[in-house]
Amino acid sequence: MVHLGKAVGMQTILIVEAVAAQRDLLVSWLQDEYTVLTAVDGAAGVALATQAEPDLIFMALALPDRAAVESMRWLHVQPRLREIPLIALTASARPEEEATARAAGCVGTLPAPFDEDQVAGVLRSWLGGG
């Protein structure tokens, strides 16, 4: 777990991603404007989301310890967490990945490879910034 730049008034983004390169890339793009929290698996992501109640969650559709879909579904049904936009990080733009993510409670997907402009677009859509 990484806490970066917690400042008064900064929105918080949780990144749940097992692949260090993907996670680090997102952190590098976000850390100047957001408080960034990270987790490398579903269990840690669920625990951190419950504790921190972030403003937005990026979660990989594939995680090592706990099915990502199970974690997404759990987050989506929790009264305190269900309104947090949950964006699935997917390996591709295949329609079946989009359908799986939507069924698990995600409001959208971000297929790899993604770039900083795509991430900023997601943030603008759901947080009004980026």
Buried (B, 14 or more C-beta within 10 A) or exposed (E): EEEBEEEEEBBBBBBBBBBEEBBBBBBEBBBEBBBBBBBBBBBBBBEBBEEBBBBBBBBBBBBEEBEBBEBBBBBBEBEEBEEBBBBBBBEEEEEEBBEBBEEBBBBBBBBEEBEEEEBBBBBEBBBEEB
